[in-house]
Amino acid sequence: MEKTDVIVAGGGPIGLYLAGLLEKSGLSIRGLEEHKGIGRPNHCSGLVSRNLDRFVKPRKEWIEHEVSGAVFRAGPSSVRVGKPGKAAYVIDRSRLDAFLADGLESAIELDVRVEGVAQGEEGDARKEGASHLPIAVKTNKGIFKAQMLLGCDGANSLVARHFGARPKKLLMGVIAITVEGNCSENVEIFLDKKAAKDGFFWKIPRGLTTEYGLFSSNADFLELENFFKIKPSERRAGLIPVGPGKTCFQRTLLVGDAAGMSKPWSGGGLIYGLTAARIAARTVIDAFQEGDFSEGFLARYERGWKRAFGRQIQAGMLGRKVFESSGNFEIGMGLRFLRAFSPLLNGLDMDFLVR
Ligand SMILES: Cc1cc2nc3c(=O)[nH]c(=O)nc-3n(C[C@H](O)[C@H](O)[C@H](O)COP(=O)(O)OP(=O)(O)OC[C@H]3O[C@@H](n4cnc5c(N)ncnc54)[C@H](O)[C@@H]3O)c2cc1C
């Protein structure tokens, strides 16, 4: 392979989307994905607001269902928040990933696991004054060098670990699918602090099937299946990072789940990750134009994503703190309070709740 400008570690939706943006600007990309296929295993519910259209217009074949609202339940209390039209897609996430990969000219190299990061032969990438040296990644298939490294390698990011950047929390998401057809217009969220102390259960209508899920620090399948009394035909699980740490380093950016860019209240990470990918692409293109890969120059990326959705994450972390310290009684009261204001809540953007 010829010289590489940028290594993208991780062939998930964020790495693939970012690779596509960079490719269009003429940079040469080397995408590395540890699995043997794109989009598999699929850990994600694929519930995503219509803000997705700003990045990728979903094809009809990937849309399993569309919903217009969510019903929040806590014991006997409930409140519905929704929109007059359709608010969110329920997509087959693996098809989104496959679509993004198919649109790339440079093939993503599969079955290549990033195992380490170094600054050329000179040692540590964090070493001051070494910005003229390319960055190198060690993989199971050899060492690859480039001018920049983009860590898009998900919640357990090895690139983030190398730089000592970890999300504030790492929660678990488990999913169980049953073969009940379900075309409800609402997603349902079940709050029960005894069963999920720092998260919630959900039920998502997927058209031909129904998805049940649990998001919490100690989520497991048994708890999920007991809560809903279901016998699933399929089970999936994955980690969900909450609360980003530092996201820019010399020659390196962290983007998407690798950077902990999910909504702290729901764990959804697609819209923030795609938003950050756009800002990262602009920063990388500017860095190549200026020939400056220093952490100081790349800090414009971190300022950019914080301007775009930093306030949402801050408010979400605060909301999560209040939620974690509340019991079922307070949660029930909270829902009754929200119910009084539900006309104001209807129409809110599910990704950008605070102004
Ligand atoms: C149960 C569950 C349900 C979810 N539901 C939703 C939802 O409904 N809506 C929503 O918006 N978000 C949801 N999310 C979150 C969403 O899946 C993530 O935010 C999104 O996948 C982030 O994309 P990414 O590309 O940053 O990371 P990932 O999708 O995790 O992709 C990272 C890629 O990097 C690869 N990789 C990892 N380590 C290495 C390595 N060392 N070397 C090479 N490759 C590597 C992985 O194999 C993977 O392909 C859910 C998450 C979970 C766990």
The ligand as a Tripos MOL2 file, in Angstrom:
@<TRIPOS>MOLECULE
LIG
   53    58     1     0     0
SMALL
NO_CHARGES

@<TRIPOS>ATOM
      1 C1        -27.2230   -2.4570   23.6000 C.3       1 LIG1
      2 C2        -26.9390   -1.1640   22.8990 C.ar      1 LIG1
      3 C3        -27.9650   -0.4750   22.2810 C.ar      1 LIG1
      4 C4        -27.7310    0.7490   21.6540 C.ar      1 LIG1
      5 N1        -28.7460    1.3980   21.0440 N.ar      1 LIG1
      6 C5        -28.5440    2.5830   20.4540 C.ar      1 LIG1
      7 C6        -29.5850    3.2600   19.7990 C.ar      1 LIG1
      8 O1        -30.7050    2.7640   19.7360 O.2       1 LIG1
      9 N2        -29.3200    4.4600   19.2290 N.ar      1 LIG1
     10 C7        -28.0790    5.0410   19.2690 C.ar      1 LIG1
     11 O2        -27.8950    6.1520   18.7730 O.2       1 LIG1
     12 N3        -27.0500    4.3930   19.8620 N.ar      1 LIG1
     13 C8        -27.2590    3.1890   20.4450 C.ar      1 LIG1
     14 N4        -26.2180    2.5260   21.0310 N.ar      1 LIG1
     15 C9        -24.8990    3.1380   20.9940 C.3       1 LIG1
     16 C10       -24.2990    2.9690   19.6030 C.3       1 LIG1
     17 O3        -24.2770    1.6050   19.2640 O.3       1 LIG1
     18 C11       -22.8930    3.5540   19.5790 C.3       1 LIG1
     19 O4        -22.9350    4.8800   20.0290 O.3       1 LIG1
     20 C12       -22.2910    3.5100   18.1850 C.3       1 LIG1
     21 O5        -22.1670    2.1740   17.7530 O.3       1 LIG1
     22 C13       -20.9250    4.1780   18.2010 C.3       1 LIG1
     23 O6        -20.2720    3.9410   16.9960 O.3       1 LIG1
     24 P1        -18.6730    3.8490   16.9610 P.3       1 LIG1
     25 O7        -18.3270    3.6730   15.5290 O.co2     1 LIG1
     26 O8        -18.1070    4.9970   17.7260 O.co2     1 LIG1
     27 O9        -18.3230    2.5640   17.8190 O.3       1 LIG1
     28 P2        -18.6630    1.0390   17.5050 P.3       1 LIG1
     29 O10       -19.9740    0.9140   16.8450 O.co2     1 LIG1
     30 O11       -18.4410    0.3140   18.7730 O.co2     1 LIG1
     31 O12       -17.5610    0.6280   16.4580 O.3       1 LIG1
     32 C14       -16.2240    0.4650   16.8390 C.3       1 LIG1
     33 C15       -15.5740   -0.4970   15.8710 C.3       1 LIG1
     34 O13       -14.1890   -0.6130   16.2120 O.3       1 LIG1
     35 C16       -13.8180   -1.9810   16.1860 C.3       1 LIG1
     36 N5        -12.6960   -2.1430   17.1080 N.ar      1 LIG1
     37 C17       -12.7090   -2.0860   18.4480 C.ar      1 LIG1
     38 N6        -11.4780   -2.2270   18.9540 N.ar      1 LIG1
     39 C18       -10.6470   -2.3870   17.8940 C.ar      1 LIG1
     40 C19        -9.2420   -2.5680   17.7600 C.ar      1 LIG1
     41 N7         -8.4400   -2.6290   18.8210 N.pl3     1 LIG1
     42 N8         -8.7250   -2.6950   16.5060 N.ar      1 LIG1
     43 C20        -9.5200   -2.6290   15.3990 C.ar      1 LIG1
     44 N9        -10.8600   -2.4640   15.4650 N.ar      1 LIG1
     45 C21       -11.4220   -2.3240   16.7040 C.ar      1 LIG1
     46 C22       -15.0690   -2.7250   16.6260 C.3       1 LIG1
     47 O14       -15.0600   -4.0640   16.1700 O.3       1 LIG1
     48 C23       -16.1720   -1.8990   15.9650 C.3       1 LIG1
     49 O15       -16.4690   -2.3480   14.6680 O.3       1 LIG1
     50 C24       -26.4110    1.3000   21.6490 C.ar      1 LIG1
     51 C25       -25.3680    0.5950   22.2520 C.ar      1 LIG1
     52 C26       -25.6260   -0.6350   22.8690 C.ar      1 LIG1
     53 C27       -24.4990   -1.3840   23.5050 C.3       1 LIG1
@<TRIPOS>BOND
     1     1     2 1
     2     2     3 ar
     3     2    52 ar
     4     3     4 ar
     5     4     5 ar
     6     4    50 ar
     7     5     6 ar
     8     6     7 ar
     9     6    13 1
    10     7     8 2
    11     7     9 ar
    12     9    10 ar
    13    10    11 2
    14    10    12 ar
    15    12    13 ar
    16    13    14 ar
    17    14    15 1
    18    14    50 ar
    19    15    16 1
    20    16    17 1
    21    16    18 1
    22    18    19 1
    23    18    20 1
    24    20    21 1
    25    20    22 1
    26    22    23 1
    27    23    24 1
    28    24    25 2
    29    24    26 1
    30    24    27 1
    31    27    28 1
    32    28    29 2
    33    28    30 1
    34    28    31 1
    35    31    32 1
    36    32    33 1
    37    33    34 1
    38    33    48 1
    39    34    35 1
    40    35    36 1
    41    35    46 1
    42    36    37 ar
    43    36    45 ar
    44    37    38 ar
    45    38    39 ar
    46    39    40 ar
    47    39    45 ar
    48    40    41 1
    49    40    42 ar
    50    42    43 ar
    51    43    44 ar
    52    44    45 ar
    53    46    47 1
    54    46    48 1
    55    48    49 1
    56    50    51 ar
    57    51    52 ar
    58    52    53 1
@<TRIPOS>SUBSTRUCTURE
     1 LIG1         1 GROUP 0 **** ****
